[in-house]
Amino acid sequence: MLDILQNILADPSDKGNLIWNEERQVAHNPRLGLDYPFQNGFFHLTKGEAGKSPIFSKPNLGISKARYEGLAEWYDSVMQDGQNRGDLANSAYSILRSLLGKGEGIVLDIGCGTGLAAEISKELGYEPIGVDLSQDQLRIASKRLPVVLGDSAELPISDSSVRSAYSTFTTTDWENLEKSAKEIFRVLAPGGRYVDIGVHPCFYGAFSEPLSEGEILQKPGYNQSRFVEPNILKGTVRSKVGAWHRPISDVINTFLSAGFKLIKVVEGGQGDLPQLLALSLLKE
Ligand SMILES: C[S@@+](CC[C@H](N)C(=O)[O-])C[C@H]1O[C@@H](n2cnc3c(N)ncnc32)[C@H](O)[C@@H]1O
């Protein structure tokens, strides 16, 4: 599997601000004739601090990474617990199954977390490769799929090198959705597809509070894209890590502005009001 991953890893000299992480353990990439940083079972290829040397400088992973560090075991278990986030996760993965459909070859799982969606893409015939910013999450994910430490906004993947990609529950976590959408577009080959599944910004977002009996209290604040701090949010995961709120038009238009064609929209989840928004997108 490492060979497959080596074939699509970016040459950091093509991407000025990707760096070797501090770790000096390496795995040789015969395709590029380069030694890639490799530690704890995965490659490390993250963004450097602005203005610093791209080689062996200190990584600047920002708040996104820090927010998920130390939560991996907890996150992995609540996402599989039907009494907790498990039902929502299962609904998302079943939408993923239908939108991705059967296929083959590499599929990128961007913001893979602990790699819970890998089982679905493997079942469909793909070879998933995960990218995530959290070493802690990747520690668990690496037992489920080959992974690389990297940022969705600076993907450590070569141009036009994959035909399929997906991401689940991440549009509320990616700090820079615009850059991430452009990066996903860049790494897909023409004809490549991307499936994005996240919590529904209108009915399950930072400004929607589920009440009893399926009712939702809508609070002011929906129209503005911004990061909402964990202490003012309810919800299993978001009350620990906070959430990037973006109105539905911002989410969709961001992918369209990156160059994608929208093929299908699915609203799903349990109950009457949709908890999930799924987009199937094409790079023509
Ligand atoms: C809610 S979890 C979703 C994990 C997984 N996709 C799932 O279905 O359970 C969000 C994940 O996005 C990762 N993440 C946040 N910002 C990221 C970024 N800029 N690039 C890559 N991963 C990021 C976090 O580390 C975390 O593992």
The ligand as an ORCA input file, in Angstrom:
! r2SCAN-3c Opt
* xyz 0 1
  C     -15.213     15.601     12.612
  S     -13.700     14.866     12.155
  C     -14.198     13.846     10.772
  C     -13.375     12.606     10.652
  C     -13.856     11.575      9.648
  N     -13.942     12.119      8.316
  C     -15.150     10.924     10.059
  O     -16.037     10.717      9.223
  O     -15.260     10.560     11.240
  C     -12.837     16.163     11.359
  C     -11.402     15.806     11.012
  O     -10.866     16.822     10.169
  C      -9.502     17.000     10.531
  N      -9.080     18.319     10.030
  C      -9.402     19.540     10.499
  N      -8.834     20.490      9.749
  C      -8.141     19.847      8.775
  C      -7.355     20.278      7.684
  N      -7.173     21.579      7.435
  N      -6.789     19.354      6.891
  C      -6.960     18.029      7.123
  N      -7.707     17.560      8.142
  C      -8.283     18.459      8.958
  C      -9.480     16.862     12.025
  O      -8.172     16.578     12.497
  C     -10.460     15.708     12.210
  O      -9.805     14.474     12.206
*
